[in-house]
């Protein structure tokens, strides 16, 4: 597979997965309850409390997730206003990729260690435990890995170093 295809694959996956995650945050911020039983009890209680300022946090998180998803889209489509903005997009993509991959993998490892009795963990009868093990941790890992694929592909793309490249026109 060529570098351009890896760029398209990583960027598209990063955009779609992060956008879906943002949509879920918007849904919860609007008062939706679907899948709330699959997040931690403390977060669930805050999300369901209508008097809580937590909804402001959910809107902020949704906005940040959408902004990062747009970074993936811009890097994939090679849309950038200036070289400085493009460099900032690359940095955001690398940081997102590393942090979400690590967060997802660590959640998976903790879940597996808890499942194996190596460490004490949450009650395995709780749906939240299984959701983190089989839904959230793999989802974060997949988003992070997609951003890493995109970041590596952008770094290795020979067209990126062309001095006369016209920005936003590919």
N, C-alpha and C positions, 0 to 999 in steps of 0.2 A: 504494500500500500504506500502511496506517495505521501510526502509531507503535507501537501495540500489536503489530501483526504483525511489524514489524521487531524489536521486543523479543523476541518469541517465536522468530523465526528465528535471530537472533544468539545468544540465550541457549541455545537447543536445540543449535545447531551447536557452540558453545563447550563445552557440557557433554559432548556425545557425543564430540567429537574429543579433548578433554582426558582424558576417562575412558578412551578407547581407548589413548591414549598411556600412561596410568598402568597399565593392565592389562598392556601390553607390558613396562613396568619391573618389575612384580610377577612376570611370567613369567620374565624374565631373573634376577631375584633368587632365584627358586626353582630356578634351574639350567637353565632352558630355553635351547635353542640356536637355535631358529627365528629367522631374520632377523639373527642375530649377524654374519653376513658382510657385512651392509649398514651396519655402524657402523665407526668408526675402529678400526684395528688395536690401538692402545693400550687403548682401552676394551674391545674384544673380549677381549684377553688377560687383563685384570683380571677381567672377568665370568666367564671360564672357569677362573680360578685358584681352586680350592676353599679354599685357605688365606688368600686375600686378604680384607681387611676391606671390600672393594668392595661386597659384598652388603649391608652395613649402609647404605652410601651409596645403593644402588639402592632399598632399602626406604624410606629417607628421601625420596628423589626421588619415588617412587610416592605416598607419603603427601601430599607437597606438591602433586603434580598432582591428586590426588583432592580435596584441600581447595580448590584453585582451581576445580576442576570444580563443587564444591558451591556455591561463591560464585556461579557462573554460574546454577546452578539456583535458588538463593535469590533472586537479582535478577530472574530471569525470572518466577518464581512469586510474587514480592513477599512472601517470607517473611523477616521480620526481627524480632528480639527487641526492639531499641530503635533509636531514630534514630542513635545512635552506631555501633552494629553495622552498620546499613545504610550509613552513610557510609564505614565501613571497607571494606565489600563493594564499594562504588563505586570507591574508591581502588584496591583490589586489581584490579578489573576493568580500570580505565584503565591501570594499570602493566603488567599482563599483556598487554593489547592492544597497547600501544605497543612494549614490549620484544620480544614474539614476532613482531610484524609486521616490525620493523626487523631482527631476527635472521634471519628467513626471507628477507626481500628481499635483505639483504646476502649471505647464502649463495647465493642465486640469481644475484646479480650477479657474485660471485667465480667461481662455476661457469661462467657464460656467458663471462666475460672469460678464464678459463683455456681454455675450449673454443675461443674465437676467437684464442688465441695472444697476447692482450694482456698477460697475466701468466703467469708460470710457476706451474703447479699440479700437483696429484697426477697420477699415471699414469692416463691415460684408459682403460687396459685393466683397471683395478681396478674391481670392482663397487661399491666404496664411493663412488667419484667419481660414478657415475651414480645411486646411491641418494640421495646428498645433493642432487644436481641435480634429480631427478625425483620423489623421495619425501619426504625429510626437510624440505628447504627449503620446498616447497609446503605440507607439512603444518603446519609452524610458522607460515607466513604465513597459512594458512587459520584456524588457531586464533586467532592474534592479530587478524586481521580480524574474526572472529566476536565476539571480546570488544570490539573497537572499535564494531561495530554495536550490540551490547548496551548499551555505555556511553553512546553517543550517544542511543539510544532511551530509556534511563532518564532521561537529562538533559532530553530534550525532551518527555517524557510529562507532559501537563498535570495528570493525577491525582496526580503526585508532589508537587505543591505544595499540594494540598488539606489544610488544617490539621486537619480532622476525620476524615481517612482512618484507617480501622481497619487496623492492621498485620496481615498474614498472612491477611486474609479477603477474597479476591477470586476 
